[in-house]
Amino acid sequence: MRLHIPRVATALALATTLLAASACGGDSGGPGGSSDDAGGKVTLRFTWWGSDTRTKLTQQVIDAYQKDHPNVTIKGEFGEWSGYWDKLATTVAANDAPDIIQMDEKYLREYADRGALLDLKKAEGLDTGKFEPDTLSAGEFDGGLYGLNAGINSFAVIANPAVFKAAGVALPDDSKWTWDDYARISAEISSKLNGKGWGTGTLGQNEAGLNLWARQNGESLWTKDGKLGVSPEKATDFFNYVLKLRDSKAIPPAELTSQDMNAALDQSAMATGKLAMSFTWSNQLLAFSKASGQNLKLLRIPSADGKATDNGSYYKGSMFWSISSRSKHQKEASDFVNYLANNSAAGNVLLAERGVPPNTEIRAAVTPKLQPADATSAKFIQDIAKELGDPSPAPPVGGGAAEKIVQRYTTDVLFGRQAPDKAAKAMLDEISGGLK
């Protein structure tokens, strides 16, 4: 998923200092973001990022909850991704964090390690019994559960059948294709489109591609103990494959590829019909389908041996629900998170807006009501269930910068500024050097 990485280092460093100073309060609360109103009423602050559609649907859920819980007032604080993390880091540093936080995998460990998040295993009344173990463990590390999965997805190939048809190339059988197949098919499409389009976008547009490549080769981008887990040899192989796609003209020229890495979704080469395939998270299918005006498909990630069980895929939390460790009303916050995750009325409003519901009963209930693209995503998630490996460990503190670093070195390789082995070593050194 193409994401903007915010400049949160300074604010998070400040948060570290302040949290360390105030950590004596632990999970018992303190002068955090919730408040007591007259007459025993409780006010909770709830923050999330996302589109106007997400905000509208989330407010509907808030209104329904408040109607059933007249003693609780929930104040929504929402914004765009680009400013969300700066604001959250600032409020945490000021010991004024919202009670309920929509959290991303990139920063889950970042905040948990600083003592800012409640261990949800201690959250009173939070039921996780209907969550599949793999979807639940996506927010679990160091013996605690710091983020409850709000929606599940998986890294995938997104394909535009209309571009395949224009090139006269058949859609592949994704249950048994290899990386060699992927490169061959992509190059064939580019050749037949003759400059009017290309077979694929680059694998190096984000860190997820590197992680899947590593997982297919017995490694992982991150280790369970919070370290970098990719070897220079596998990173070199990754960049050599990026070059293979470039040299066969399977991907757009380096300049266009570099621009596409940072383009808004609706302006991307995939959304504007210039690519037959690209790499993305499965919950992005609806957004790409709307932007392109096409009925796009999801395909499994290729593997070295053509076995879908060996392609390194796993269930990832599209986002998480977290609770501030400094909230004065953790019981009420837990109850609302439980409502978001397990209540059928909330599920019928949110549907798959934050990804396929991880609660299996809610998922089954809402699937018939989904828009076609979201229904396709839900079916894809179900179809690959038996092929998946263990969830990838959450990024360590400082790991949120990996995406931009991978993009930058991929660009250097594409432009010929660095050889694959030199770029691999420099990239890994820079990522590792930024970890806390």
Buried (B, 14 or more C-beta within 10 A) or exposed (E): BBBBBBEBBEBBEBBBEBBEEBBEBEBEBBEBBBBEEEEEEBBBBBBBBBEEEBBEBBBBBBEBBBEEBEEBBBBBBBBEBEEBBBBBBBBBBEBBBBBBBBBBBBBBBBBBBBBBBBBBEBBEEBEBEBBBEBBBBBBBBEEBBBBBBBBBBBBBBBBBBBBBEBBEBEBBEBEBBBBEBBBBBBBBBBBBBEEEBBBBBBBBBBBBBBBBBBBBBEBBBBEEEBEBBBBBEBBBBBBBBBBBBBEBBBBBEBEBBBBBBEBEBEEBBBBBBBBBBBBBBBBBBBBBBBBBEBEBBBBBBBBBEBEBEBBBBBBBBBBBBBBBBBBBBBEBBBBBBBBBBBBEEBBBBBBBBBBBBBBEEBBEBBBEEBBEBBBBBBBBBEEBEEBBBEBBBBBBBBBBBBBBBBBBBBBBBBBEEBBBBBBBBBBBEBBBEBBB
